[in-house]
């Protein structure tokens, strides 16, 4: 069961046909989730987010009852350097990439930025950020500095030898109140299906969720990057154990217990 903010406690359950249901403390009627032809073997929940093992032994996510939509702003900074002939896209080998993250450490080419999954949709095209610290910028959005990564200014000066402008684009999580498939471990999903999963971590820093799972090979997997604004996370990371694991459970503080096939317990 999970308690939503300023809302009743919800209990989630699966019947013998693999259908998912919820029961609220404000009534005594089980409510069936919209059936889309998918049965379930296991559910694990935190407020607004349910992780599940489907009848196909793959992992699914359900995001529900959100008052504020999940929106992420993607940012790409376009960088240029001044040469005697004018501003150029040709940068020095020690400079940042032409399109980079704000700190300049990673390449962030607009053409390579994709939606994480089919659960997301773009809210519009790439747009220039036309303010800097609440100061309006010219229509081209450039800001100037004496070098990377010094402080940027709206106006070009005699000492300005680099410039950048910020491109932004918003994406929105659209798979609300529906089941979303999480990417499998292998190209062939049947190569290593899942048998258990658990989500928790509510007592950790705000917005963080911890998702652990077990595969049919007895391997323990951790889902990195899962949070309230990134509910699917980034990727599965294998966590080595000295025995084959059959069940796993994670608590609100992040402590994880696992049952091994040989009867041992791991923490």
C-alpha positions as CSV (number, residue, x, y, z in Angstrom):
1,X,0.0,0.0,0.0
2,X,1.1,3.6,-0.6
3,X,-0.1,6.9,0.8
4,X,-0.4,9.7,-1.8
5,X,0.2,13.3,-0.6
6,X,-2.9,14.6,1.1
7,X,-4.8,11.6,-0.3
8,X,-6.0,8.2,1.0
9,X,-3.8,5.1,1.2
10,X,-4.1,2.8,-1.8
11,X,-3.6,-1.0,-1.7
12,X,-2.6,-2.6,-5.0
13,X,-3.2,-6.3,-5.8
14,X,-3.3,-8.9,-8.5
15,X,-6.0,-11.5,-8.9
16,X,-5.5,-15.1,-10.0
17,X,-6.0,-14.0,-13.7
18,X,-3.2,-11.5,-13.5
19,X,-5.5,-8.5,-13.5
20,X,-4.3,-5.5,-11.4
21,X,-6.7,-3.8,-8.9
22,X,-6.5,-0.9,-6.4
23,X,-8.4,-0.5,-3.1
24,X,-8.7,2.9,-1.4
25,X,-9.2,3.6,2.3
26,X,-12.1,5.9,1.5
27,X,-14.2,3.1,0.0
28,X,-14.6,-0.7,0.1
29,X,-14.7,-1.4,-3.6
30,X,-11.8,-2.9,-5.6
31,X,-11.1,-0.9,-8.8
32,X,-9.7,-2.7,-11.8
33,X,-6.9,-1.1,-13.8
34,X,-7.8,-0.6,-17.5
35,X,-7.2,-4.0,-19.1
36,X,-5.0,-3.8,-22.2
37,X,-4.4,-7.5,-22.7
38,X,-1.5,-7.6,-20.2
39,X,-1.5,-9.8,-17.1
40,X,0.8,-9.3,-14.2
41,X,2.8,-11.5,-11.8
42,X,4.1,-8.9,-9.3
43,X,3.4,-5.3,-8.2
44,X,5.5,-2.9,-6.2
45,X,4.5,0.7,-5.5
46,X,5.5,4.1,-4.1
47,X,3.2,7.2,-4.3
48,X,2.2,7.8,-7.9
49,X,4.5,5.1,-9.4
50,X,3.9,1.3,-9.7
51,X,6.6,-1.1,-11.0
52,X,5.4,-4.5,-12.1
53,X,6.4,-7.8,-13.7
54,X,4.1,-8.7,-16.5
55,X,2.9,-12.1,-17.6
56,X,5.6,-11.9,-20.3
57,X,8.2,-11.6,-17.6
58,X,9.1,-8.1,-18.6
59,X,9.1,-4.9,-16.4
60,X,6.3,-2.3,-16.7
61,X,5.8,1.1,-15.1
62,X,2.5,2.8,-14.3
63,X,2.4,6.6,-13.4
64,X,-0.9,7.7,-11.9
65,X,-2.8,10.4,-10.0
66,X,-0.3,13.2,-10.7
67,X,-1.5,16.8,-10.0
68,X,1.4,18.3,-12.0
69,X,2.6,16.8,-15.3
70,X,6.2,15.6,-15.7
71,X,8.0,18.0,-18.0
72,X,11.8,18.1,-18.7
73,X,13.7,20.9,-20.4
74,X,16.4,19.7,-22.7
75,X,19.3,22.2,-23.1
76,X,22.0,22.5,-25.7
77,X,24.5,25.3,-25.8
78,X,25.9,26.4,-29.2
79,X,29.5,27.7,-28.9
80,X,31.6,29.8,-31.2
81,X,35.1,31.5,-31.1
82,X,36.3,34.9,-32.5
83,X,39.0,34.9,-35.1
84,X,40.3,37.9,-37.1
85,X,37.8,37.2,-39.8
86,X,34.8,37.1,-37.4
87,X,32.9,34.5,-35.4
88,X,33.5,30.9,-36.3
89,X,32.1,27.5,-35.5
90,X,35.7,26.2,-35.7
91,X,36.8,25.9,-32.1
92,X,40.2,25.2,-30.5
93,X,41.1,21.6,-29.6
94,X,41.0,22.6,-26.0
95,X,37.5,24.2,-26.3
96,X,34.2,22.6,-25.7
97,X,32.2,21.0,-28.5
98,X,30.3,23.2,-30.9
99,X,27.1,22.0,-29.2
100,X,27.6,21.1,-25.5
101,X,26.1,20.8,-22.1
102,X,26.0,24.0,-20.1
103,X,29.3,23.1,-18.3
104,X,30.9,22.3,-21.7
105,X,32.0,18.9,-20.6
106,X,29.8,16.8,-22.9
107,X,28.8,16.9,-26.5
108,X,25.1,17.8,-26.8
109,X,24.3,18.0,-30.6
110,X,20.7,18.9,-31.1
111,X,20.4,16.4,-33.9
112,X,21.3,13.5,-31.5
113,X,18.9,14.4,-28.7
114,X,16.1,11.9,-28.8
115,X,13.0,11.2,-26.6
116,X,13.9,8.5,-24.0
117,X,10.9,6.3,-25.1
118,X,7.5,6.4,-26.7
119,X,6.1,7.5,-23.3
120,X,7.4,11.0,-24.0
121,X,6.4,13.7,-26.5
122,X,8.0,17.0,-27.5
123,X,5.9,20.0,-26.7
124,X,7.4,22.1,-29.5
125,X,10.5,22.8,-31.5
126,X,13.9,24.0,-30.3
127,X,13.8,27.6,-29.2
128,X,16.5,30.1,-28.3
129,X,16.7,31.3,-24.7
130,X,16.4,35.0,-25.0
131,X,17.2,36.1,-21.4
132,X,20.3,35.9,-19.2
133,X,19.8,36.3,-15.5
134,X,16.5,38.1,-16.3
135,X,18.2,40.4,-18.8
136,X,16.8,40.4,-22.3
137,X,19.0,39.3,-25.1
138,X,19.1,40.1,-28.8
139,X,16.9,38.1,-31.1
140,X,19.9,35.8,-31.9
141,X,20.4,34.9,-28.2
142,X,24.2,35.2,-28.1
143,X,26.0,35.8,-24.8
144,X,29.7,36.7,-24.7
145,X,32.7,36.0,-22.5
146,X,36.5,36.4,-22.5
147,X,37.0,32.7,-22.6
148,X,35.3,29.3,-21.7
149,X,34.0,28.9,-19.1
150,X,34.1,32.5,-17.8
151,X,31.0,34.6,-17.0
152,X,28.8,35.4,-20.0
153,X,27.4,38.9,-20.7
154,X,24.5,40.1,-22.9
155,X,26.8,42.5,-24.8
156,X,30.0,42.0,-26.7
157,X,33.1,43.8,-25.4
158,X,36.6,44.4,-26.7
159,X,37.8,41.3,-24.7
160,X,35.0,38.9,-25.9
161,X,36.6,36.0,-27.8
162,X,34.0,33.3,-27.2
163,X,30.2,33.3,-27.3
164,X,27.4,30.9,-26.8
165,X,23.6,30.7,-27.1
166,X,21.3,28.4,-25.4
167,X,18.7,26.2,-27.2
168,X,15.9,24.7,-25.2
169,X,13.1,22.2,-25.9
170,X,10.5,20.8,-23.5
171,X,9.4,17.2,-23.4
172,X,6.4,15.8,-21.5
173,X,5.6,12.3,-20.1
174,X,2.4,11.3,-21.8
175,X,1.9,7.7,-20.6
176,X,-0.1,8.7,-17.5
177,X,-2.6,6.2,-16.1
178,X,-1.3,3.6,-18.4
179,X,1.3,0.8,-18.4
180,X,4.6,1.6,-20.1
181,X,7.1,-1.1,-21.0
182,X,10.7,-0.8,-19.6
183,X,13.5,-1.7,-22.0
184,X,14.6,-5.3,-21.6
185,X,18.1,-6.5,-20.8
186,X,18.8,-8.0,-24.2
187,X,17.6,-7.4,-27.8
188,X,15.7,-10.6,-27.4
189,X,13.5,-10.0,-24.4
190,X,13.1,-13.8,-23.8
191,X,16.8,-14.3,-23.4
192,X,16.7,-13.2,-19.7
193,X,13.2,-12.4,-18.4
194,X,12.5,-10.9,-15.0
195,X,11.0,-12.8,-12.0
196,X,10.8,-10.1,-9.3
197,X,11.0,-6.3,-8.8
198,X,10.8,-3.9,-5.9
199,X,10.6,-0.1,-5.7
200,X,11.0,2.2,-2.6
201,X,13.4,4.8,-1.2
202,X,10.8,7.4,-0.1
203,X,13.0,8.4,2.9
204,X,16.0,9.4,0.7
205,X,16.5,12.7,-1.0
206,X,13.5,14.3,-2.6
207,X,12.4,12.8,-5.9
208,X,14.7,9.7,-5.8
209,X,13.3,6.2,-6.3
210,X,15.2,2.9,-6.0
211,X,14.2,0.1,-8.3
212,X,15.7,-3.4,-7.9
213,X,14.8,-6.5,-9.9
214,X,15.8,-10.2,-10.3
215,X,16.1,-12.1,-13.6
216,X,15.4,-15.7,-14.4
217,X,19.2,-16.3,-14.3
218,X,19.2,-15.3,-10.6
219,X,21.0,-12.0,-11.3
220,X,20.2,-8.9,-9.4
221,X,19.7,-5.7,-11.4
222,X,19.5,-2.0,-10.3
223,X,17.7,0.6,-12.4
224,X,19.8,3.8,-12.5
225,X,18.4,7.3,-12.8
226,X,14.9,6.6,-11.5
227,X,13.2,9.7,-10.0
228,X,9.8,11.5,-10.0
229,X,10.9,13.5,-13.1
230,X,12.5,10.5,-14.8
231,X,10.2,7.6,-13.9
232,X,11.7,5.1,-16.4
233,X,15.3,5.7,-15.3
234,X,18.3,5.3,-17.6
235,X,19.5,1.7,-17.7
236,X,19.8,-1.6,-15.9
237,X,23.0,-2.2,-13.9
238,X,24.0,-5.7,-12.8
239,X,24.8,-6.0,-9.1
240,X,27.1,-9.0,-8.4
241,X,26.1,-11.6,-5.7
242,X,27.7,-14.9,-4.7
243,X,24.5,-16.9,-5.1
244,X,21.5,-17.0,-7.4
245,X,18.7,-14.7,-6.1
246,X,15.0,-15.5,-6.3
247,X,13.3,-12.6,-4.5
248,X,14.2,-9.0,-3.6
249,X,12.8,-6.2,-1.5
250,X,13.9,-2.6,-0.9
251,X,12.9,-0.5,2.0
252,X,12.2,3.3,2.3
253,X,15.8,4.0,3.5
254,X,17.3,2.1,0.6
255,X,18.2,-1.1,2.5
256,X,17.8,-4.2,0.2
257,X,17.0,-7.8,1.3
258,X,17.3,-10.7,-1.1
259,X,16.4,-14.4,-0.9
260,X,18.7,-16.8,-2.6
261,X,17.7,-20.0,-4.3
262,X,19.8,-22.0,-1.8
263,X,17.8,-20.6,1.1
264,X,20.3,-17.9,2.2
265,X,19.4,-14.3,2.7
266,X,21.5,-11.3,1.5
267,X,21.3,-7.7,2.7
